[in-house]
Amino acid sequence: SEWFGYGSYKVTDTLLTETLEYGSVKMSQFIAKNPEFVFKYNLEKDKFSQIQIDEEGHPVFAENYVRLE
């Protein structure tokens, strides 16, 4: 996959912060500029969304996951 990274994560009541240490070639370009990614998140029983927000608090994009079991 061209888009992967790993690092550490911090979760508060409303925010998920990913601090990436390493990633794919494409992802490393973003990590070099800023290794910290801040998301609002929604966690439900069988769904999870992480929404990246801009400096003004507007949503930029989201990753949405659904449990398949």
C-alpha positions, 0 to 999 in steps of 0.5 A, a space after each residue: 500500500 502506498 499510504 501507511 504509517 506508524 507511530 504513537 496515538 493519543 486519545 482525549 474525549 474529542 480528539 485523536 492525535 497520531 504522531 507518525 514516526 515512519 511511513 510509506 514513500 508517499 506518506 513520508 512526504 507528509 510526515 517530513 512536513 508535519 508528523 502530527 495529525 489531529 482528528 475529531 473522532 466518532 466511536 460507535 458500537 460497530 462504526 468508527 470515523 476519524 475526521 481531519 480538521 483544518 486550523 479553523 475547525 472545518 472538516 477536510 476529509 474523513 476515514 470511516 470504518 465499519 465492523 464486518 463481523 
